[in-house]
């Protein structure tokens, strides 16, 4: 298969990407179709509120999949078959996510779709786009056993005034525009499953790039505290 486009996403690295779509609604991304496609290819797509995006886990290349994986949802300690999970390490590195469609337009010679709530790494190749059809795609009698509960959230403490103390006005304004997205991402507690709970290393510092900022955080007494924010080290 050949990609039909590429995603520009605020997630610059795999760490801290939500494990499912729709968990961070403030995450906005753009799907840039290849220049060979005109607006005719998306004619009528705005008649649907959501779309399916079929994409490539391009950062999983070279990493051998295992038939049994340990999903974070089960604490990273209980095994399930790879085909019973959504692990990005698969025999074929294909992903599938449903996202809200905000609109579409053109930038230069490319058709661009703006979406919300995605779980895409920046630079993700797209294989296909299909409309989400509620009567067929939302099944009332569907069950999911161990994956039925919503992702737990952790309280996030963020002193914006302190974090942006050394910023100029432009960077401070940019941080204020992205702080909701940063808070929402970190509320999902991106630490590996084995680093949470009783086995967690109290006070350890973690770093992640979200949007235009690299942020440092620690977890103390069950509260995630953002301790630093930088802009010069972003990719």
N, C-alpha and C positions, 0 to 999 in steps of 0.2 A: 504494500500500500504506500501511497505517497501522501504527504501532508497537504491539507488544503489551506493552511494558515498557521499563525503563531499567536500565542497569548502573551500579552504584556500584563504582568501581575504584580501586586505589592509584596508578594512573598518571594524574597530573593534567595532563600536557601530552604532546604527541606525541613530543618528544625523549626517547629512552631506552626507549620501548616496544619490546619484542622484535619482531623482524621476522617471527616465526612463533609460534604458540601452543606451549605445552609446553616452552619454553626456560627459563622461570623458574617452577619448581614452587612456590616459596614465595609467589607472587603469588595472593592470594585475592580474589575479587570476589563481589558479590551481584547477582543479577538480580531486580529488583522488577517483578512483573507488574502491569499496570494493575488498579485496584480492581474492574473489571467481571469479572475472572476469579476463580473460586473454586478451592479445592483440588481440585475434580473435574477441572480442566483438566490437572493433573499427576499424577493418580492412576496409580500403577504406574511412574512415571518412576524411582523408586529401585530398580527391578529392572535398571537399566542403570548401568554404572560411568562411562560418558562420554556426553556429548551434543554435538550440533552446534548452534552458535548462529549464526544468520543475522542480520546487523546492518547498520547504516548507518555509513559513514565520514562522520560529521556535520561533522567539521572540514575536510573536503575541498571543501565547498560553495564555489562561486565560483572554483575553480581549474580551469582548462581542462586536460583530459587530453591527452596526446600519444600518437600511435600507436606511437612508438618511445620506450622508456624505457631507462635504464641501471641495472640492478639492483646494489645494494650487494654482492651475492654475487659479482659479476664485477668488483669493484673500482670500480664507478661509471664505468667507461670503455668498456664494451662494450654495444652496443644490442641490445635484444630487443623484439619486438612486445608491446604492452600485454596482449594476450590470452595471451601466453606467460609472463607474470609475475604476481606478486601485488601489484603497485603499488596503493596506496590511491586513486590518481587514475585513475578509470575512467569510461567513458561513463555507467554507472549506479553510484553510489557504494555498492555492496553488498559486504560482507565475509562470510567464512565461516571459522569456527574450531571445532575440536574441543577440549573441555575436560573435566577430570575433575569429576564431580558428587559433592560432599561430602554433600549432603542438602538438604532443603527444609522450610519451615515457614511461619509467618505472623508478620508484624509489623504490628500494627494491623489494617487492612482489606486488606492486601496479602499475596499469596503471594510468598515469597522463596526463590530457589534459590541455594545457596552453591556456588561452583565454584573450581577451582584450575588454575593454569597458563594463564590467559587472556592475550590481548594486546589488551585493550580500553582505550580512553580513558575516563576518568570521564565519565558522562553519556551514554554511547553508547545510542542507541535500538535496540531489538531488534525484528526483524520476525517471527522464527519460531524455534522450538526443536524439534529432532528427536533421537531416540535414536541413538547410535552403535552400529551392528550389525557386529561384527567379521567375520563370514563374508562380508558383502557389501562392507564399507567398507575392509577391510585386504586389499589385493591383493598376493599374493606375487610376481607376475611384473611388477609395476609398475617402471618406470625413470624417472629424472629428469635424466640427463645432468649438466649443470653445477650442479644444485641437490641433488646426492646426498650431499655431505659435510656433517657437522654444523657448526654455527656455531663458529668459533674463540673461545677464551676468553683473557682477559688476567688476569694476577695482580693482585689488588686488595689494597692495604695500607690498613688502617683502624685507627687508634689510638683505640678507643672512649673510653678514660679521658680522653684529651686533648680529643677532640671535644666531650665532654659536661661539660667542666670548669665551665662557667657555668650548667649546667642545674639546676633544682630536682629533687628526688627523683622526682616524678611524670613529668617530661619525660625524665629519664635512664632510667627504667624503660621508658617508651614507646619510646625510641630503641633500647634493648637488645632489645625485642621485634621491632623492624622492621629491625635491622641485617643480618640474614641476607638479607632481601628486597632491601635496598639493595645489598649485596655481589653477590648473584646477578645483579641487573640490570646493574650496572656491569661485571661480568666479561665481558659481551658486547661491551664497548667501544662505547658509543653514538655516538661521534664519526662524522661523515660519512666515507665510504670514502676520499675524497681527502685527508682529514686524517690518515690513518694511514700507516705505512710510511716511506719515504724522504722523502715530502713533508710529513710531520707537523711542526707547529711545536712544538718542544721547550719544555716548561714553560708552554704556554698554559693558562689557567684556564677551565674549563667549569662550568656550573651547571645543575642539574635538580631538579625537585620530584618526590620519590618518597615515596608514603605521606603522612605528616604532616610531612615534613622537606624543606627545601631544602638540598641538599648541593653543595659546590664540590669539584672534583677537577682534577688535572693528571696528565699521563703523562710519566714520565721513565725512560729506559733500559728501555722495554718494560713498566713497572710503573705501574698506575693508582693514584694516591695520593689518598685523600679528605682534603682539607685543612681543610674547615670544614663545620659543620652548624648549621642554624637551624630554629626552629619558628615564629617570629613572622611570617615572610613567606609562609607557606603559604596556598594557596587552599582 
